[in-house]
Amino acid sequence: MFLEDCKVLENYKVGEDYYLMKIESEKASQYSKAGQFFMLKLKNEIRILRRPISLHYVDKDKNILEFYYEVKGGGTKEFTTLEVGEILNIQGPLGRGFTTEVKNKKCVVVGGGMGIAPTKLLIDELKKENEVIFIAGGRGKEALNILENLNLDGIKTYITTDDGSLGEKGNVISVLSRVLSDEKIDMVQTCGPHKMMEAVAETTLKADVFCEVSLEERMACGVKACVGCSIKTLDGMKKVCHDGPVFDSKIIVDVNPKENTGCSCGN
């Protein structure tokens, strides 16, 4: 984990409330992996707590970290005011990431809404030595604008929206069920709304397929110092910020946090 002052390289609007920020990081970028997150410091000293943002992508050759975030409060709203050249203090990378050290596997990545954020790096890491199928879902077309920033060449991709404005009308679970029925899948990895991930976990359990879920709750400290992100598992109470955010779906008893302190996937 590093505390690092990083220069903002880009910070622009992707949708009505969605933004993509790129920063230059010489240290943290070299140790980051898919599924991890960072605690970003705000300029307004009144807001003492840092904001947890999941890692969208890392370019280790160029020392660049990317963060995709949605404006849902004063903290994330402040991030939109950061201009090119400004300095942003980051803490990270933090947490346990996705399993990517595999070869010759058929993997399914499922992203829902803001849960699509960490899938860019996850897909890039997996596709080097594995076959990857990507299933993305959202409320509507605008919620999936970030797909334009993903490297999906050669990736079999399914897109669903609640209103049918992009891809097929429906949800990711129906698509996942079809894929698991039609193909021999070795691993499923997912990030998104709790109910979606619960359904993914249940679907993969029935199909006897290994599954990882990313439980990115609103984390006040990010370093296991509080209990706000505690969850109950078959192995006892775990803290999402330290023991996760990525977990084997089979050990999860209740994926809802002990205290409902906020939103998921980096806001």
Phi and psi in degrees as GROMACS dihedral restraints (atoms count N, CA, C in turn):
[ dihedral_restraints ]
;  ai    aj    ak    al  type     phi  dphi    fc
    3     4     5     6     1  -126.8    20    10
    4     5     6     7     1   148.9    20    10
    6     7     8     9     1  -106.2    20    10
    7     8     9    10     1   118.3    20    10
    9    10    11    12     1  -142.3    20    10
   10    11    12    13     1   136.8    20    10
   12    13    14    15     1   -88.4    20    10
   13    14    15    16     1   120.7    20    10
   15    16    17    18     1  -121.4    20    10
   16    17    18    19     1   144.6    20    10
   18    19    20    21     1   -86.9    20    10
   19    20    21    22     1   133.9    20    10
   21    22    23    24     1   -75.3    20    10
   22    23    24    25     1   125.3    20    10
   24    25    26    27     1   -99.1    20    10
   25    26    27    28     1   -38.1    20    10
   27    28    29    30     1  -149.8    20    10
   28    29    30    31     1   150.7    20    10
   30    31    32    33     1  -161.3    20    10
   31    32    33    34     1    97.5    20    10
   33    34    35    36     1  -138.1    20    10
   34    35    36    37     1   160.0    20    10
   36    37    38    39     1   -77.7    20    10
   37    38    39    40     1   133.2    20    10
   39    40    41    42     1  -103.5    20    10
   40    41    42    43     1   -35.3    20    10
   42    43    44    45     1  -146.0    20    10
   43    44    45    46     1  -169.3    20    10
   45    46    47    48     1   -55.3    20    10
   46    47    48    49     1   -44.6    20    10
   48    49    50    51     1  -124.2    20    10
   49    50    51    52     1    17.4    20    10
   51    52    53    54     1  -114.6    20    10
   52    53    54    55     1   136.8    20    10
   54    55    56    57     1  -134.6    20    10
   55    56    57    58     1   153.4    20    10
   57    58    59    60     1  -122.9    20    10
   58    59    60    61     1   125.2    20    10
   60    61    62    63     1  -122.1    20    10
   61    62    63    64     1   134.5    20    10
   63    64    65    66     1  -119.7    20    10
   64    65    66    67     1   134.4    20    10
   66    67    68    69     1  -131.4    20    10
   67    68    69    70     1   156.8    20    10
   69    70    71    72     1   -94.6    20    10
   70    71    72    73     1   122.6    20    10
   72    73    74    75     1  -136.1    20    10
   73    74    75    76     1   113.0    20    10
   75    76    77    78     1   -79.0    20    10
   76    77    78    79     1   -31.3    20    10
   78    79    80    81     1   -96.9    20    10
   79    80    81    82     1   -63.9    20    10
   81    82    83    84     1   -59.5    20    10
   82    83    84    85     1   -32.8    20    10
   84    85    86    87     1   -61.5    20    10
   85    86    87    88     1   -29.0    20    10
   87    88    89    90     1   -78.4    20    10
   88    89    90    91     1   -10.5    20    10
   90    91    92    93     1  -123.2    20    10
   91    92    93    94     1    14.5    20    10
   93    94    95    96     1   -94.9    20    10
   94    95    96    97     1   145.8    20    10
   96    97    98    99     1  -141.0    20    10
   97    98    99   100     1   163.9    20    10
   99   100   101   102     1   -58.8    20    10
  100   101   102   103     1   134.1    20    10
  102   103   104   105     1    99.2    20    10
  103   104   105   106     1   -15.0    20    10
  105   106   107   108     1   -81.7    20    10
  106   107   108   109     1   171.9    20    10
  108   109   110   111     1  -140.8    20    10
  109   110   111   112     1   169.6    20    10
  111   112   113   114     1  -128.2    20    10
  112   113   114   115     1   151.9    20    10
  114   115   116   117     1  -101.2    20    10
  115   116   117   118     1   117.9    20    10
  117   118   119   120     1  -103.8    20    10
  118   119   120   121     1   132.9    20    10
  120   121   122   123     1   -83.4    20    10
  121   122   123   124     1   139.2    20    10
  123   124   125   126     1   -90.5    20    10
  124   125   126   127     1   153.6    20    10
  126   127   128   129     1   -75.2    20    10
  127   128   129   130     1   -35.0    20    10
  129   130   131   132     1   -72.6    20    10
  130   131   132   133     1   110.3    20    10
  132   133   134   135     1   -65.7    20    10
  133   134   135   136     1   -17.3    20    10
  135   136   137   138     1   -64.3    20    10
  136   137   138   139     1   -34.6    20    10
  138   139   140   141     1   -87.0    20    10
  139   140   141   142     1    90.9    20    10
  141   142   143   144     1   -69.4    20    10
  142   143   144   145     1   -41.8    20    10
  144   145   146   147     1   -74.5    20    10
  145   146   147   148     1   137.8    20    10
  147   148   149   150     1   -70.9    20    10
  148   149   150   151     1   164.7    20    10
  150   151   152   153     1  -108.6    20    10
  151   152   153   154     1   129.7    20    10
  153   154   155   156     1   -79.9    20    10
  154   155   156   157     1   127.6    20    10
  156   157   158   159     1  -129.3    20    10
  157   158   159   160     1   127.0    20    10
  159   160   161   162     1   -70.9    20    10
  160   161   162   163     1   147.4    20    10
  162   163   164   165     1   -72.9    20    10
  163   164   165   166     1   125.3    20    10
  165   166   167   168     1   -87.2    20    10
  166   167   168   169     1   -45.3    20    10
  168   169   170   171     1  -162.9    20    10
  169   170   171   172     1   155.8    20    10
  171   172   173   174     1  -136.8    20    10
  172   173   174   175     1   134.6    20    10
  174   175   176   177     1  -112.5    20    10
  175   176   177   178     1    99.6    20    10
  177   178   179   180     1   -71.7    20    10
  178   179   180   181     1   -24.0    20    10
  180   181   182   183     1   -72.4    20    10
  181   182   183   184     1   -34.8    20    10
  183   184   185   186     1  -103.3    20    10
  184   185   186   187     1     2.1    20    10
  186   187   188   189     1    58.2    20    10
  187   188   189   190     1    47.1    20    10
  189   190   191   192     1  -119.9    20    10
  190   191   192   193     1   133.2    20    10
  192   193   194   195     1  -110.0    20    10
  193   194   195   196     1   141.1    20    10
  195   196   197   198     1  -118.7    20    10
  196   197   198   199     1   138.9    20    10
  198   199   200   201     1  -128.9    20    10
  199   200   201   202     1   129.0    20    10
  201   202   203   204     1  -108.5    20    10
  202   203   204   205     1   123.0    20    10
  204   205   206   207     1  -139.2    20    10
  205   206   207   208     1   156.9    20    10
  207   208   209   210     1  -114.0    20    10
  208   209   210   211     1   136.3    20    10
  210   211   212   213     1   -78.4    20    10
  211   212   213   214     1   116.3    20    10
  213   214   215   216     1  -133.2    20    10
  214   215   216   217     1     0.5    20    10
  216   217   218   219     1  -169.9    20    10
  217   218   219   220     1  -175.5    20    10
  219   220   221   222     1   -62.7    20    10
  220   221   222   223     1   -35.2    20    10
  222   223   224   225     1   -64.8    20    10
  223   224   225   226     1   -54.4    20    10
  225   226   227   228     1   -67.9    20    10
  226   227   228   229     1   -28.3    20    10
  228   229   230   231     1   -63.1    20    10
  229   230   231   232     1   -38.4    20    10
  231   232   233   234     1   -63.6    20    10
  232   233   234   235     1   -35.5    20    10
  234   235   236   237     1   -59.8    20    10
  235   236   237   238     1   -30.8    20    10
  237   238   239   240     1   -66.7    20    10
  238   239   240   241     1   -18.4    20    10
  240   241   242   243     1   -86.7    20    10
  241   242   243   244     1    -8.5    20    10
  243   244   245   246     1   -66.0    20    10
  244   245   246   247     1   129.3    20    10
  246   247   248   249     1  -107.3    20    10
  247   248   249   250     1   160.5    20    10
  249   250   251   252     1   -56.5    20    10
  250   251   252   253     1   129.9    20    10
  252   253   254   255     1    99.6    20    10
  253   254   255   256     1   -18.8    20    10
  255   256   257   258     1   -71.6    20    10
  256   257   258   259     1   159.8    20    10
  258   259   260   261     1  -102.2    20    10
  259   260   261   262     1   131.5    20    10
  261   262   263   264     1  -120.1    20    10
  262   263   264   265     1   125.9    20    10
  264   265   266   267     1   -88.5    20    10
  265   266   267   268     1   128.5    20    10
  267   268   269   270     1  -121.5    20    10
  268   269   270   271     1   153.8    20    10
  270   271   272   273     1  -127.0    20    10
  271   272   273   274     1   120.9    20    10
  273   274   275   276     1   154.1    20    10
  274   275   276   277     1  -173.0    20    10
  276   277   278   279     1   -72.3    20    10
  277   278   279   280     1   151.1    20    10
  279   280   281   282     1  -124.5    20    10
  280   281   282   283     1   153.2    20    10
  282   283   284   285     1    83.5    20    10
  283   284   285   286     1   173.7    20    10
  285   286   287   288     1   -92.5    20    10
  286   287   288   289     1   128.5    20    10
  288   289   290   291     1   -92.2    20    10
  289   290   291   292     1  -174.1    20    10
  291   292   293   294     1   -72.4    20    10
  292   293   294   295     1   155.8    20    10
  294   295   296   297     1   -76.3    20    10
  295   296   297   298     1   117.1    20    10
  297   298   299   300     1  -126.6    20    10
  298   299   300   301     1    -6.8    20    10
  300   301   302   303     1   -84.6    20    10
  301   302   303   304     1    63.0    20    10
  303   304   305   306     1  -130.3    20    10
  304   305   306   307     1   158.2    20    10
  306   307   308   309     1  -135.6    20    10
  307   308   309   310     1   147.0    20    10
  309   310   311   312     1    56.2    20    10
  310   311   312   313     1    38.9    20    10
  312   313   314   315     1  -111.6    20    10
  313   314   315   316     1   156.3    20    10
  315   316   317   318     1  -103.1    20    10
  316   317   318   319     1   112.3    20    10
  318   319   320   321     1  -113.8    20    10
  319   320   321   322     1   143.3    20    10
  321   322   323   324     1  -116.3    20    10
  322   323   324   325     1   126.4    20    10
  324   325   326   327     1  -109.1    20    10
  325   326   327   328     1   126.1    20    10
  327   328   329   330     1  -118.7    20    10
  328   329   330   331     1   119.9    20    10
  330   331   332   333     1  -123.2    20    10
  331   332   333   334     1   134.0    20    10
  333   334   335   336     1  -125.1    20    10
  334   335   336   337     1   123.5    20    10
  336   337   338   339     1    58.6    20    10
  337   338   339   340     1  -128.4    20    10
  339   340   341   342     1   -66.1    20    10
  340   341   342   343     1   -15.1    20    10
  342   343   344   345     1   -68.5    20    10
  343   344   345   346     1    -7.0    20    10
  345   346   347   348     1   -73.2    20    10
  346   347   348   349     1   -21.4    20    10
  348   349   350   351     1   -48.3    20    10
  349   350   351   352     1   -53.7    20    10
  351   352   353   354     1   -79.4    20    10
  352   353   354   355     1    -4.7    20    10
  354   355   356   357     1   -74.3    20    10
  355   356   357   358     1   -21.6    20    10
  357   358   359   360     1   -60.7    20    10
  358   359   360   361     1   -51.1    20    10
  360   361   362   363     1   -70.0    20    10
  361   362   363   364     1   -38.6    20    10
  363   364   365   366     1   -59.4    20    10
  364   365   366   367     1   -47.8    20    10
  366   367   368   369     1   -62.3    20    10
  367   368   369   370     1   -43.6    20    10
  369   370   371   372     1   -62.0    20    10
  370   371   372   373     1   -37.9    20    10
  372   373   374   375     1   -72.8    20    10
  373   374   375   376     1   -37.8    20    10
  375   376   377   378     1   -73.7    20    10
  376   377   378   379     1   -39.5    20    10
  378   379   380   381     1   -71.1    20    10
  379   380   381   382     1    -8.7    20    10
  381   382   383   384     1   -62.2    20    10
  382   383   384   385     1   -37.7    20    10
  384   385   386   387     1  -137.8    20    10
  385   386   387   388     1    19.1    20    10
  387   388   389   390     1  -143.4    20    10
  388   389   390   391     1   164.3    20    10
  390   391   392   393     1   -91.7    20    10
  391   392   393   394     1   130.6    20    10
  393   394   395   396     1  -121.7    20    10
  394   395   396   397     1   133.8    20    10
  396   397   398   399     1  -114.4    20    10
  397   398   399   400     1   131.4    20    10
  399   400   401   402     1  -115.6    20    10
  400   401   402   403     1   129.2    20    10
  402   403   404   405     1  -120.5    20    10
  403   404   405   406     1   119.2    20    10
  405   406   407   408     1  -121.9    20    10
  406   407   408   409     1   139.2    20    10
  408   409   410   411     1  -140.2    20    10
  409   410   411   412     1   154.1    20    10
  411   412   413   414     1  -161.6    20    10
  412   413   414   415     1   172.8    20    10
  414   415   416   417     1   -63.2    20    10
  415   416   417   418     1   -43.1    20    10
  417   418   419   420     1  -157.9    20    10
  418   419   420   421     1  -175.2    20    10
  420   421   422   423     1   -58.1    20    10
  421   422   423   424     1   -43.8    20    10
  423   424   425   426     1   -63.0    20    10
  424   425   426   427     1   -34.4    20    10
  426   427   428   429     1   -65.7    20    10
  427   428   429   430     1   -14.4    20    10
  429   430   431   432     1  -110.9    20    10
  430   431   432   433     1    15.2    20    10
  432   433   434   435     1   -58.2    20    10
  433   434   435   436     1   -29.0    20    10
  435   436   437   438     1   -64.3    20    10
  436   437   438   439     1   -17.9    20    10
  438   439   440   441     1   -59.5    20    10
  439   440   441   442     1   -26.8    20    10
  441   442   443   444     1   -65.2    20    10
  442   443   444   445     1   -19.1    20    10
  444   445   446   447     1   -94.5    20    10
  445   446   447   448     1    -3.4    20    10
  447   448   449   450     1   -88.9    20    10
  448   449   450   451     1   151.5    20    10
  450   451   452   453     1   -94.6    20    10
  451   452   453   454     1    87.9    20    10
  453   454   455   456     1  -106.1    20    10
  454   455   456   457     1    14.0    20    10
  456   457   458   459     1   -61.9    20    10
  457   458   459   460     1   127.3    20    10
  459   460   461   462     1    79.3    20    10
  460   461   462   463     1     3.6    20    10
  462   463   464   465     1  -101.9    20    10
  463   464   465   466     1   124.7    20    10
  465   466   467   468     1   -68.0    20    10
  466   467   468   469     1   117.2    20    10
  468   469   470   471     1  -122.5    20    10
  469   470   471   472     1   133.7    20    10
  471   472   473   474     1  -117.5    20    10
  472   473   474   475     1   132.0    20    10
  474   475   476   477     1  -122.8    20    10
  475   476   477   478     1   133.2    20    10
  477   478   479   480     1  -131.1    20    10
  478   479   480   481     1   148.4    20    10
  480   481   482   483     1  -136.7    20    10
  481   482   483   484     1   149.4    20    10
  483   484   485   486     1   -60.8    20    10
  484   485   486   487     1   -36.2    20    10
  486   487   488   489     1   -99.9    20    10
  487   488   489   490     1    -0.6    20    10
  489   490   491   492     1    76.3    20    10
  490   491   492   493     1    12.7    20    10
  492   493   494   495     1   -74.4    20    10
  493   494   495   496     1   -16.3    20    10
  495   496   497   498     1  -148.9    20    10
  496   497   498   499     1   134.9    20    10
  498   499   500   501     1    67.8    20    10
  499   500   501   502     1  -151.1    20    10
  501   502   503   504     1   -91.6    20    10
  502   503   504   505     1   149.2    20    10
  504   505   506   507     1   -77.9    20    10
  505   506   507   508     1   127.0    20    10
  507   508   509   510     1   149.2    20    10
  508   509   510   511     1  -150.3    20    10
  510   511   512   513     1  -137.0    20    10
  511   512   513   514     1   169.0    20    10
  513   514   515   516     1   -68.7    20    10
  514   515   516   517     1   -24.4    20    10
  516   517   518   519     1   -67.4    20    10
  517   518   519   520     1   -40.9    20    10
  519   520   521   522     1   -63.7    20    10
  520   521   522   523     1   -38.4    20    10
  522   523   524   525     1   -68.5    20    10
  523   524   525   526     1   -44.5    20    10
  525   526   527   528     1   -59.6    20    10
  526   527   528   529     1   -41.0    20    10
  528   529   530   531     1   -60.2    20    10
  529   530   531   532     1   -41.9    20    10
  531   532   533   534     1   -64.0    20    10
  532   533   534   535     1   -45.3    20    10
  534   535   536   537     1   -62.7    20    10
  535   536   537   538     1   -43.8    20    10
  537   538   539   540     1   -66.9    20    10
  538   539   540   541     1   -28.4    20    10
  540   541   542   543     1   -77.7    20    10
  541   542   543   544     1   -35.9    20    10
  543   544   545   546     1   -89.8    20    10
  544   545   546   547     1   -23.9    20    10
  546   547   548   549     1  -131.0    20    10
  547   548   549   550     1   158.6    20    10
  549   550   551   552     1   -88.3    20    10
  550   551   552   553     1   101.7    20    10
  552   553   554   555     1  -100.9    20    10
  553   554   555   556     1   136.5    20    10
  555   556   557   558     1   -94.2    20    10
  556   557   558   559     1   -31.8    20    10
  558   559   560   561     1  -155.7    20    10
  559   560   561   562     1   141.3    20    10
  561   562   563   564     1  -123.8    20    10
  562   563   564   565     1   134.5    20    10
  564   565   566   567     1  -131.0    20    10
  565   566   567   568     1   135.3    20    10
  567   568   569   570     1  -144.0    20    10
  568   569   570   571     1   151.2    20    10
  570   571   572   573     1  -147.2    20    10
  571   572   573   574     1   136.5    20    10
  573   574   575   576     1   165.4    20    10
  574   575   576   577     1  -161.6    20    10
  576   577   578   579     1   -59.0    20    10
  577   578   579   580     1   149.7    20    10
  579   580   581   582     1   -55.3    20    10
  580   581   582   583     1   -47.5    20    10
  582   583   584   585     1   -62.8    20    10
  583   584   585   586     1   -36.4    20    10
  585   586   587   588     1   -64.6    20    10
  586   587   588   589     1   -45.5    20    10
  588   589   590   591     1   -68.8    20    10
  589   590   591   592     1   -34.0    20    10
  591   592   593   594     1   -61.1    20    10
  592   593   594   595     1   -42.1    20    10
  594   595   596   597     1   -67.7    20    10
  595   596   597   598     1   -38.7    20    10
  597   598   599   600     1   -63.0    20    10
  598   599   600   601     1   -44.2    20    10
  600   601   602   603     1   -61.8    20    10
  601   602   603   604     1   -42.7    20    10
  603   604   605   606     1   -65.9    20    10
  604   605   606   607     1   -41.7    20    10
  606   607   608   609     1   -65.2    20    10
  607   608   609   610     1   -42.6    20    10
  609   610   611   612     1   -72.3    20    10
  610   611   612   613     1   -31.9    20    10
  612   613   614   615     1   -63.5    20    10
  613   614   615   616     1   -43.1    20    10
  615   616   617   618     1   -64.3    20    10
  616   617   618   619     1   -33.2    20    10
  618   619   620   621     1   -87.7    20    10
  619   620   621   622     1    -1.7    20    10
  621   622   623   624     1    57.0    20    10
  622   623   624   625     1    48.6    20    10
  624   625   626   627     1  -119.4    20    10
  625   626   627   628     1   133.8    20    10
  627   628   629   630     1   -60.2    20    10
  628   629   630   631     1   136.0    20    10
  630   631   632   633     1  -140.1    20    10
  631   632   633   634     1   139.6    20    10
  633   634   635   636     1  -118.1    20    10
  634   635   636   637     1   137.8    20    10
  636   637   638   639     1  -119.1    20    10
  637   638   639   640     1   143.0    20    10
  639   640   641   642     1  -105.4    20    10
  640   641   642   643     1   106.2    20    10
  642   643   644   645     1   -95.8    20    10
  643   644   645   646     1    76.7    20    10
  645   646   647   648     1   -89.2    20    10
  646   647   648   649     1    84.2    20    10
  648   649   650   651     1   -80.9    20    10
  649   650   651   652     1   169.7    20    10
  651   652   653   654     1   -69.3    20    10
  652   653   654   655     1   112.0    20    10
  654   655   656   657     1  -108.8    20    10
  655   656   657   658     1   118.9    20    10
  657   658   659   660     1   -70.6    20    10
  658   659   660   661     1   -38.4    20    10
  660   661   662   663     1  -110.4    20    10
  661   662   663   664     1   -40.7    20    10
  663   664   665   666     1    82.7    20    10
  664   665   666   667     1    -3.6    20    10
  666   667   668   669     1  -132.5    20    10
  667   668   669   670     1    30.3    20    10
  669   670   671   672     1    69.5    20    10
  670   671   672   673     1    18.9    20    10
  672   673   674   675     1   -88.9    20    10
  673   674   675   676     1   -15.3    20    10
  675   676   677   678     1  -127.3    20    10
  676   677   678   679     1  -176.8    20    10
  678   679   680   681     1  -117.0    20    10
  679   680   681   682     1     9.4    20    10
  681   682   683   684     1   -61.9    20    10
  682   683   684   685     1   -26.4    20    10
  684   685   686   687     1  -108.8    20    10
  685   686   687   688     1    22.8    20    10
  687   688   689   690     1   -70.8    20    10
  688   689   690   691     1   141.0    20    10
  690   691   692   693     1  -133.1    20    10
  691   692   693   694     1   155.9    20    10
  693   694   695   696     1   -92.5    20    10
  694   695   696   697     1   131.7    20    10
  696   697   698   699     1  -133.6    20    10
  697   698   699   700     1   173.1    20    10
  699   700   701   702     1   -65.2    20    10
  700   701   702   703     1   -18.9    20    10
  702   703   704   705     1  -100.5    20    10
  703   704   705   706     1    18.8    20    10
  705   706   707   708     1    97.7    20    10
  706   707   708   709     1  -170.5    20    10
  708   709   710   711     1   -73.3    20    10
  709   710   711   712     1   135.7    20    10
  711   712   713   714     1  -127.8    20    10
  712   713   714   715     1   152.7    20    10
  714   715   716   717     1  -104.5    20    10
  715   716   717   718     1   122.8    20    10
  717   718   719   720     1   -57.9    20    10
  718   719   720   721     1   -39.1    20    10
  720   721   722   723     1   -67.8    20    10
  721   722   723   724     1   -27.3    20    10
  723   724   725   726     1  -108.7    20    10
  724   725   726   727     1   -50.2    20    10
  726   727   728   729     1   -79.6    20    10
  727   728   729   730     1   -21.3    20    10
  729   730   731   732     1  -116.5    20    10
  730   731   732   733     1  -144.9    20    10
  732   733   734   735     1   -75.2    20    10
  733   734   735   736     1    -8.1    20    10
  735   736   737   738     1   -94.0    20    10
  736   737   738   739     1   128.9    20    10
  738   739   740   741     1  -130.4    20    10
  739   740   741   742     1   154.1    20    10
  741   742   743   744     1   -67.0    20    10
  742   743   744   745     1   124.4    20    10
  744   745   746   747     1   -60.7    20    10
  745   746   747   748     1   -23.3    20    10
  747   748   749   750     1   -70.8    20    10
  748   749   750   751     1   -21.0    20    10
  750   751   752   753     1   -91.5    20    10
  751   752   753   754     1    -5.5    20    10
  753   754   755   756     1   -82.5    20    10
  754   755   756   757     1   125.4    20    10
  756   757   758   759     1   -97.2    20    10
  757   758   759   760     1   -46.1    20    10
  759   760   761   762     1  -138.9    20    10
  760   761   762   763     1   108.0    20    10
  762   763   764   765     1   -79.5    20    10
  763   764   765   766     1    -5.9    20    10
  765   766   767   768     1   -77.7    20    10
  766   767   768   769     1   140.9    20    10
  768   769   770   771     1   -67.1    20    10
  769   770   771   772     1   158.5    20    10
  771   772   773   774     1   -58.0    20    10
  772   773   774   775     1   -39.9    20    10
  774   775   776   777     1  -124.8    20    10
  775   776   777   778     1   130.1    20    10
  777   778   779   780     1   -79.0    20    10
  778   779   780   781     1    96.0    20    10
  780   781   782   783     1  -105.6    20    10
  781   782   783   784     1     3.9    20    10
  783   784   785   786     1   160.3    20    10
  784   785   786   787     1  -152.4    20    10
  786   787   788   789     1  -104.8    20    10
  787   788   789   790     1   175.1    20    10
  789   790   791   792     1  -104.8    20    10
  790   791   792   793     1   165.3    20    10
  792   793   794   795     1    52.4    20    10
  793   794   795   796     1    56.3    20    10
  795   796   797   798     1    86.4    20    10
  796   797   798   799     1    42.9    20    10
